[in-house]
């Protein structure tokens, strides 16, 4: 009996795995068919309670989306295993559960405005038929016998199904990502020469210390936090940017029109509001784009407008005060990042970059529309979910080296890190060891008031023991970073970053 149940559980799990694998392969092969896994994941992201999202980001960081996809696969296979046991002799139960799961997945995928409901149900139907046919086949192969021959036949069949599920799933995912890139046309993009180009990063701006964060973060290591489970497919030939709302001259431009506008280069630090004190959900890059003021002035903004709303191709929205465009800070519709077209993960073909504002209120990736409205006329994606409507980035500093809980020998060491206060700049960073006096660190040459700076301090330590190192920054306006410890919600974490170091001969 126990062996039969084990076979049935394996049969159900393998059938569910192949159903997902075949649906992913179909998505990769046929343009327009949605990924059921992504559809379910997107609904989870949209509807999960804020504490769950905060936990996911804190636990998995930038791997939160792969973790969610893996969780959906695991949960589906677990349900399949349970159905495999319960449906023996009651195949109608398997039909009911698989069909119900397919219905839920199809409805979830249809929630994406870019997905045809008909194609979503086709994808779900393919998965359901595959799963049920596979389960029936494995039931027949497993049978009720317990002979060595029957066991071998079942093991071979189940192994083949699991292997086929892995191959189809991985192949489908690879084809899907490849299709996104081929359709997008990013490889053909040639960025224009900016009318205001920045010089190469001066040597004095980067201390080049082991363990210290680069002054410009390479694109492949730049943090990614957004609500898109999968990078949206954006066909450059069909993409356009519209400027609407409270403007006298609404208009729409395509990518070629956007590239024809005067471009500037700017070094700007972006930060996620979910970043913990000392966290790495922050980065500095050299952006190429059109000043947002040029985009808006062309539309003739009406006098009553107060809020700029950015809309993504996947319906994500941000909203920030109109004055942020006209108060002298840098605000761009960016098309380039560190000398190349925007990576897909960071918003290709265009995104918003606004200095001094957390990403959740300003940094729309895969930008499709800009709308002008009143301050009370619209609440962007995260506001109804409990986050503050205004999101100015707080002054922060971080210790990069020595690493946390590291053990070092007595002698001279370098304590170093980064500090940022976009729009205000950093005037000073201080370091304290234990309860000692604050010591002023040396700052790297600033790239701009909108970019972070590196800092370093030589530390001579002879006595063995455990040491607590603390840092704090002062912004360009003379305001010292607060020591008040607050979590990221609702408007950004605060407090001084500390590192514990063991000095041991």
C-alpha positions as CSV (number, residue, x, y, z in Angstrom):
1,X,0.0,0.0,0.0
2,X,2.8,2.5,1.0
3,X,4.7,1.7,-2.2
4,X,1.5,2.2,-4.3
5,X,0.9,5.6,-2.7
6,X,4.5,6.6,-3.3
7,X,4.1,5.7,-7.0
8,X,0.9,7.7,-7.1
9,X,2.6,10.7,-5.5
10,X,5.5,10.6,-7.9
11,X,3.0,10.2,-10.8
12,X,1.1,13.3,-9.7
13,X,4.2,15.4,-9.1
14,X,5.8,14.4,-12.5
15,X,2.5,15.1,-14.3
16,X,2.3,18.6,-12.8
17,X,6.0,19.3,-13.6
18,X,5.5,18.3,-17.2
19,X,2.3,20.4,-17.5
20,X,4.3,23.4,-16.4
21,X,7.3,22.5,-18.6
22,X,5.2,22.1,-21.7
23,X,3.3,25.4,-21.1
24,X,6.6,27.2,-20.7
25,X,7.9,25.6,-23.9
26,X,4.8,26.7,-25.8
27,X,5.3,30.2,-24.4
28,X,8.8,30.3,-25.7
29,X,7.9,28.9,-29.1
30,X,4.7,30.9,-29.9
31,X,4.6,34.7,-29.5
32,X,1.6,35.9,-27.6
33,X,1.1,32.8,-25.4
34,X,1.6,33.9,-21.8
35,X,3.6,32.2,-19.2
36,X,1.2,30.7,-16.6
37,X,4.0,30.7,-14.0
38,X,4.6,34.4,-14.5
39,X,0.9,35.2,-14.5
40,X,0.5,33.5,-11.1
41,X,3.6,35.2,-9.8
42,X,2.4,38.7,-10.9
43,X,-0.9,38.2,-9.1
44,X,1.1,37.2,-6.0
45,X,3.2,40.3,-6.2
46,X,0.2,42.5,-6.7
47,X,-1.9,41.1,-3.8
48,X,0.7,39.9,-1.2
49,X,0.5,41.9,2.0
50,X,3.2,44.5,2.5
51,X,4.9,42.6,5.4
52,X,5.2,39.6,3.1
53,X,6.8,41.7,0.4
54,X,9.2,43.4,2.9
55,X,10.2,39.9,4.2
56,X,10.8,38.6,0.7
57,X,13.0,41.6,-0.2
58,X,14.9,41.4,3.1
59,X,15.4,37.7,2.8
60,X,16.1,37.2,-0.9
61,X,17.1,40.7,-2.0
62,X,17.4,41.0,-5.7
63,X,16.7,37.2,-6.0
64,X,13.2,37.7,-4.7
65,X,11.6,37.0,-8.1
66,X,13.5,33.8,-8.9
67,X,12.6,32.7,-5.4
68,X,8.9,33.4,-6.1
69,X,9.1,31.5,-9.5
70,X,10.8,28.5,-7.7
71,X,8.1,28.6,-5.0
72,X,5.3,28.4,-7.5
73,X,7.0,25.4,-9.2
74,X,7.5,23.7,-5.9
75,X,3.9,24.4,-4.7
76,X,2.4,23.2,-8.0
77,X,4.4,19.9,-7.9
78,X,3.4,19.4,-4.3
79,X,-0.2,19.8,-5.2
80,X,0.3,17.4,-8.1
81,X,1.8,14.8,-5.7
82,X,-1.2,15.1,-3.4
83,X,-3.7,14.8,-6.3
84,X,-1.8,11.8,-7.6
85,X,-2.5,10.0,-4.3
86,X,-6.1,11.1,-3.9
87,X,-7.1,10.5,-7.6
88,X,-6.2,6.8,-7.8
89,X,-9.5,5.2,-8.7
90,X,-11.2,8.6,-8.8
91,X,-9.7,10.2,-11.9
92,X,-12.5,12.7,-12.0
93,X,-10.8,14.3,-9.0
94,X,-7.6,14.8,-11.0
95,X,-9.6,16.3,-13.8
96,X,-11.3,18.7,-11.4
97,X,-8.1,19.8,-9.6
98,X,-6.0,20.2,-12.8
99,X,-8.8,22.1,-14.6
100,X,-9.3,24.3,-11.6
101,X,-5.6,25.1,-11.4
102,X,-5.6,25.8,-15.1
103,X,-8.6,28.2,-14.7
104,X,-6.9,30.1,-11.9
105,X,-3.6,30.3,-13.9
106,X,-5.5,31.5,-17.0
107,X,-7.3,34.2,-15.1
108,X,-4.1,35.3,-13.4
109,X,-2.3,35.6,-16.8
110,X,-5.3,37.5,-18.2
111,X,-4.8,40.2,-15.6
112,X,-1.9,41.5,-17.6
113,X,-3.3,44.1,-20.1
114,X,-0.8,42.9,-22.7
115,X,-2.2,39.3,-22.6
116,X,-5.1,38.0,-24.7
117,X,-7.5,36.1,-22.5
118,X,-8.1,33.6,-25.3
119,X,-4.4,32.9,-25.6
120,X,-4.2,32.6,-21.8
121,X,-6.9,29.9,-21.8
122,X,-5.2,28.1,-24.7
123,X,-1.9,28.0,-22.7
124,X,-3.8,26.8,-19.6
125,X,-5.7,24.2,-21.6
126,X,-2.5,22.8,-23.0
127,X,-1.0,22.5,-19.5
128,X,-4.2,20.8,-18.2
129,X,-4.4,18.2,-21.1
130,X,-0.6,17.5,-20.7
131,X,-0.9,17.0,-17.0
132,X,-3.9,14.7,-17.1
133,X,-2.6,12.6,-20.0
134,X,0.7,12.2,-18.2
135,X,-1.0,11.2,-15.0
136,X,-3.1,8.6,-16.7
137,X,-0.1,7.1,-18.5
138,X,1.9,6.8,-15.3
139,X,-1.1,5.3,-13.5
140,X,-1.3,2.7,-16.3
141,X,2.5,2.0,-16.2
142,X,2.6,1.8,-12.4
143,X,-0.5,-0.3,-12.2
144,X,-1.2,-2.2,-9.0
145,X,1.6,-4.8,-9.4
146,X,4.7,-4.7,-7.2
147,X,6.9,-7.0,-9.3
148,X,10.4,-6.0,-10.2
149,X,9.5,-5.6,-13.8
150,X,6.6,-3.2,-13.0
151,X,8.8,-1.2,-10.7
152,X,11.5,-0.8,-13.4
153,X,8.9,0.2,-16.0
154,X,7.5,2.8,-13.7
155,X,10.9,4.2,-12.7
156,X,11.9,4.5,-16.3
157,X,8.6,6.2,-17.3
158,X,8.6,8.6,-14.3
159,X,12.3,9.5,-14.8
160,X,11.6,10.2,-18.5
161,X,8.7,12.5,-17.6
162,X,10.7,14.4,-15.0
163,X,13.6,14.8,-17.5
164,X,11.2,15.9,-20.2
165,X,9.7,18.4,-17.8
166,X,13.1,19.9,-17.0
167,X,14.1,20.1,-20.7
168,X,10.9,21.7,-21.8
169,X,10.7,24.1,-18.9
170,X,14.3,25.3,-19.3
171,X,14.1,25.4,-23.1
172,X,10.9,27.4,-22.9
173,X,12.4,29.9,-20.5
174,X,15.5,30.3,-22.6
175,X,13.5,30.8,-25.8
176,X,11.2,33.3,-24.1
177,X,14.1,35.4,-22.9
178,X,15.7,35.2,-26.3
179,X,12.5,36.2,-28.0
180,X,12.2,39.3,-25.8
181,X,15.6,40.4,-26.9
182,X,15.1,39.7,-30.6
183,X,11.8,41.4,-30.6
184,X,13.0,44.4,-28.7
185,X,15.7,45.4,-31.2
186,X,18.1,46.6,-28.5
187,X,21.1,45.3,-30.4
188,X,20.4,47.7,-33.3
189,X,20.3,50.8,-31.1
190,X,23.1,53.4,-31.5
191,X,23.0,56.0,-28.8
192,X,23.5,59.6,-29.9
193,X,26.3,61.8,-28.8
194,X,25.2,63.9,-25.8
195,X,25.1,67.6,-26.1
196,X,26.5,67.6,-22.5
197,X,29.0,64.7,-22.1
198,X,30.7,63.9,-18.9
199,X,34.5,63.4,-18.7
200,X,35.9,60.0,-17.6
201,X,35.7,59.3,-13.9
202,X,38.7,61.1,-12.4
203,X,41.2,59.1,-10.4
204,X,40.5,61.0,-7.3
205,X,36.8,60.0,-7.4
206,X,37.6,56.3,-6.9
207,X,39.8,55.1,-4.1
208,X,40.2,51.7,-5.6
209,X,40.3,49.9,-2.2
210,X,39.6,46.2,-2.0
211,X,36.2,45.6,-0.7
212,X,35.0,49.1,-1.4
213,X,32.0,49.6,-3.7
214,X,32.9,50.9,-7.2
215,X,32.0,54.6,-7.8
216,X,30.0,53.5,-10.9
217,X,28.2,50.2,-10.5
218,X,28.5,48.0,-13.6
219,X,25.1,47.3,-15.2
220,X,25.2,43.6,-14.5
221,X,25.6,44.3,-10.8
222,X,23.2,47.2,-10.4
223,X,20.4,46.3,-8.0
224,X,17.0,45.5,-9.4
225,X,13.8,45.9,-7.4
226,X,10.5,46.2,-9.3
227,X,7.1,44.6,-9.5
228,X,7.7,42.9,-12.9
229,X,8.2,39.1,-12.3
230,X,9.6,38.9,-15.8
231,X,11.1,41.6,-17.9
232,X,8.3,43.0,-20.2
233,X,8.5,42.4,-23.9
234,X,8.9,45.7,-25.6
235,X,8.9,45.8,-29.4
236,X,10.9,48.9,-30.3
237,X,9.1,49.3,-33.5
238,X,5.8,49.6,-31.7
239,X,7.0,51.5,-28.6
240,X,6.0,55.1,-28.0
241,X,6.0,57.6,-25.2
242,X,2.9,59.7,-24.7
243,X,2.6,62.9,-22.7
244,X,-0.9,63.6,-21.6
245,X,-3.1,65.0,-18.8
246,X,-3.0,68.6,-17.7
247,X,-1.1,69.9,-20.7
248,X,-2.2,72.2,-23.5
249,X,-0.3,70.2,-26.2
250,X,-0.4,66.5,-25.6
251,X,1.8,64.5,-27.9
252,X,3.3,61.0,-28.6
253,X,6.8,60.3,-29.8
254,X,8.5,57.0,-30.9
255,X,12.0,55.9,-30.0
256,X,13.6,57.6,-33.0
257,X,12.0,60.9,-32.1
258,X,13.2,60.5,-28.5
259,X,16.8,59.9,-29.7
260,X,16.6,63.0,-31.8
261,X,16.1,65.2,-28.8
262,X,19.1,66.8,-27.0
263,X,20.7,64.2,-24.7
264,X,22.8,64.8,-21.6
265,X,24.9,62.6,-19.4
266,X,24.4,62.7,-15.6
267,X,25.9,60.7,-12.7
268,X,22.9,59.9,-10.4
269,X,22.6,57.6,-7.4
270,X,19.3,55.6,-7.2
271,X,18.0,53.9,-4.0
272,X,15.1,51.6,-3.2
273,X,12.9,52.7,-0.3
274,X,13.2,49.1,1.0
275,X,16.9,49.4,1.5
276,X,17.9,48.7,5.1
277,X,20.6,50.8,6.8
278,X,23.8,49.4,5.4
279,X,22.0,47.5,2.6
280,X,22.9,47.2,-1.0
281,X,19.7,48.2,-2.7
282,X,21.4,51.4,-3.9
283,X,23.7,52.1,-6.8
284,X,25.3,54.9,-8.8
285,X,25.4,55.0,-12.6
286,X,26.1,57.3,-15.5
287,X,22.8,57.9,-17.3
288,X,22.1,59.3,-20.8
289,X,18.8,60.8,-21.4
290,X,16.6,63.8,-22.3
291,X,16.0,66.3,-19.5
292,X,12.4,65.7,-18.3
293,X,11.9,69.5,-18.3
294,X,12.4,69.4,-22.1
295,X,9.8,66.7,-22.4
296,X,7.2,68.6,-20.3
297,X,7.9,72.0,-21.7
298,X,7.1,70.7,-25.2
299,X,3.6,69.7,-23.9
300,X,2.9,73.1,-22.3
301,X,2.1,72.1,-18.7
302,X,-1.0,73.8,-17.3
303,X,-0.8,76.0,-14.3
304,X,-2.9,73.7,-12.0
305,X,-0.7,70.6,-12.6
306,X,1.1,69.4,-9.4
307,X,2.0,65.8,-10.0
308,X,4.0,63.9,-12.6
309,X,2.8,60.3,-13.1
310,X,5.0,57.8,-14.9
311,X,3.3,54.7,-16.4
312,X,5.1,51.5,-17.4
313,X,4.1,49.1,-20.2
314,X,3.0,46.7,-17.5
315,X,0.8,49.3,-15.8
316,X,3.1,50.1,-12.9
317,X,2.8,53.7,-11.9
318,X,4.9,56.3,-9.9
319,X,4.0,59.8,-8.9
320,X,6.1,62.7,-7.7
321,X,5.8,66.5,-7.3
322,X,6.0,68.5,-10.5
323,X,8.4,70.9,-8.7
324,X,11.0,68.1,-8.7
325,X,11.3,68.7,-12.4
326,X,11.8,72.4,-12.1
327,X,13.7,72.9,-8.8
328,X,17.1,72.4,-10.4
329,X,17.6,68.7,-9.7
330,X,18.4,66.3,-12.4
331,X,15.4,64.5,-13.9
332,X,15.8,62.5,-17.1
333,X,13.9,60.2,-19.5
334,X,16.9,58.0,-19.7
335,X,17.8,55.7,-22.7
336,X,21.4,54.8,-21.7
337,X,23.2,53.4,-18.7
338,X,27.0,53.4,-18.2
339,X,27.7,53.9,-21.9
340,X,25.2,51.4,-23.4
341,X,21.5,51.3,-24.1
342,X,19.5,50.5,-21.0
343,X,19.6,46.8,-20.1
344,X,16.3,45.1,-20.4
345,X,16.2,44.6,-16.6
346,X,16.7,48.3,-16.0
347,X,14.0,49.7,-18.3
348,X,14.8,49.4,-22.0
349,X,13.9,51.3,-24.1
350,X,13.3,54.3,-21.7
351,X,12.9,55.0,-18.0
352,X,12.6,57.8,-15.6
353,X,15.6,58.8,-13.4
354,X,14.9,61.6,-10.8
355,X,17.7,62.6,-8.4
356,X,16.8,62.6,-4.8
357,X,13.6,60.5,-4.9
358,X,13.3,56.9,-4.0
359,X,12.6,54.6,-6.9
360,X,9.1,53.7,-5.8
361,X,7.9,57.3,-6.5
362,X,10.0,58.2,-9.5
363,X,11.9,55.5,-11.3
364,X,9.5,54.1,-13.9
365,X,11.1,51.4,-16.0
366,X,9.8,50.4,-19.4
367,X,8.2,53.9,-19.6
368,X,5.2,54.3,-21.8
369,X,3.4,57.4,-20.7
370,X,3.8,60.6,-18.6
371,X,0.7,62.2,-17.3
372,X,0.3,65.5,-15.5
373,X,-2.4,65.7,-12.8
374,X,-3.1,67.3,-9.4
375,X,-1.5,66.0,-6.3
376,X,-4.7,64.6,-5.0
377,X,-5.9,63.5,-8.4
378,X,-3.9,60.2,-8.4
379,X,-2.2,57.8,-6.1
380,X,0.6,55.7,-7.7
381,X,1.1,52.0,-7.2
382,X,2.7,51.9,-3.8
383,X,0.7,54.6,-2.1
384,X,-2.6,52.6,-1.5
385,X,-0.3,49.9,-0.2
386,X,0.8,52.0,2.8
387,X,3.9,53.7,1.5
388,X,4.3,57.5,1.8
389,X,3.3,59.6,-1.2
390,X,6.4,61.7,-1.0
391,X,9.7,59.8,-1.1
392,X,12.8,62.0,-0.7
393,X,16.0,59.9,-0.2
394,X,17.4,60.2,3.3
395,X,21.1,60.9,3.9
396,X,22.8,57.6,4.3
397,X,26.3,56.2,4.8
398,X,27.6,52.6,4.7
399,X,30.7,50.7,5.8
400,X,32.0,48.4,3.1
401,X,35.3,47.3,4.6
402,X,36.3,45.7,6.9
403,X,33.6,43.1,6.2
404,X,31.0,42.3,8.9
405,X,32.2,40.0,11.7
406,X,35.6,39.7,10.1
407,X,38.8,39.0,12.0
408,X,41.8,41.1,11.4
409,X,45.4,41.3,12.8
410,X,46.5,44.3,14.9
411,X,48.1,47.1,12.9
412,X,46.9,49.7,10.4
413,X,43.7,49.1,8.5
414,X,41.5,51.1,6.2
415,X,37.8,51.6,7.1
416,X,36.0,52.6,4.0
417,X,32.5,52.9,2.5
418,X,30.1,55.1,0.5
419,X,27.7,57.9,1.4
420,X,24.9,59.5,-0.5
421,X,22.3,62.3,-0.3
422,X,21.2,62.9,-3.9
423,X,20.4,66.5,-4.6
424,X,22.2,67.7,-1.6
425,X,25.6,66.0,-1.8
426,X,27.9,64.9,1.0
427,X,30.1,67.4,2.9
428,X,31.5,65.1,5.6
429,X,31.6,61.5,6.8
430,X,32.7,60.6,10.4
431,X,33.7,57.3,11.9
432,X,33.7,56.2,15.5
433,X,35.2,53.2,17.1
434,X,33.4,52.0,20.2
435,X,32.5,55.0,22.4
436,X,35.5,57.0,21.1
437,X,35.5,60.4,19.5
438,X,34.2,60.9,16.0
439,X,37.0,61.0,13.4
440,X,36.5,62.7,10.0
441,X,37.1,60.5,7.0
442,X,38.6,61.4,3.7
443,X,36.1,61.8,0.9
444,X,36.6,61.0,-2.8
445,X,36.2,63.7,-5.3
446,X,32.5,64.0,-5.9
447,X,31.1,63.3,-9.4
448,X,28.1,65.5,-8.6
449,X,25.8,66.4,-5.8
450,X,23.5,63.7,-7.1
451,X,26.1,60.9,-6.9
452,X,27.4,59.1,-3.9
453,X,31.0,59.5,-2.7
454,X,33.5,57.0,-1.3
455,X,35.1,57.7,2.0
456,X,38.1,56.1,3.9
457,X,39.8,56.4,7.2
458,X,43.1,54.9,8.4
459,X,42.6,53.0,11.6
460,X,45.5,52.0,13.8
461,X,44.6,49.3,16.3
462,X,47.0,47.4,18.5
463,X,44.9,45.8,21.2
464,X,43.1,42.6,20.5
465,X,39.4,42.5,21.1
466,X,36.0,43.2,19.6
467,X,35.3,46.6,18.1
468,X,32.1,48.3,17.0
469,X,32.7,50.7,14.1
470,X,30.0,53.3,13.4
471,X,29.7,55.9,10.5
472,X,27.5,58.9,9.9
473,X,27.3,61.4,7.1
474,X,26.6,65.2,6.8
475,X,24.9,66.4,3.7
476,X,25.7,69.4,1.6
477,X,23.2,71.5,3.6
478,X,25.0,70.8,6.9
479,X,22.3,68.3,8.2
480,X,23.8,65.3,10.0
481,X,22.4,61.9,9.3
482,X,20.0,61.0,12.0
483,X,20.7,58.2,14.5
484,X,17.0,57.5,14.9
485,X,16.4,53.8,14.0
486,X,13.4,53.4,11.7
487,X,12.4,50.6,9.3
488,X,12.0,51.1,5.6
489,X,8.2,51.6,5.7
490,X,6.7,54.0,5.0
491,X,9.3,56.4,3.7
492,X,12.8,54.9,4.0
493,X,15.0,53.4,6.8
494,X,17.2,55.6,9.0
495,X,19.9,55.1,11.6
496,X,23.7,54.8,11.7
497,X,25.4,51.8,10.1
498,X,27.7,49.8,12.3
499,X,30.2,46.9,11.8
500,X,31.6,44.6,14.4
501,X,35.2,43.6,13.9
502,X,37.4,41.2,15.8
503,X,41.1,42.0,16.2
504,X,43.0,38.9,16.9
505,X,46.7,38.1,16.5
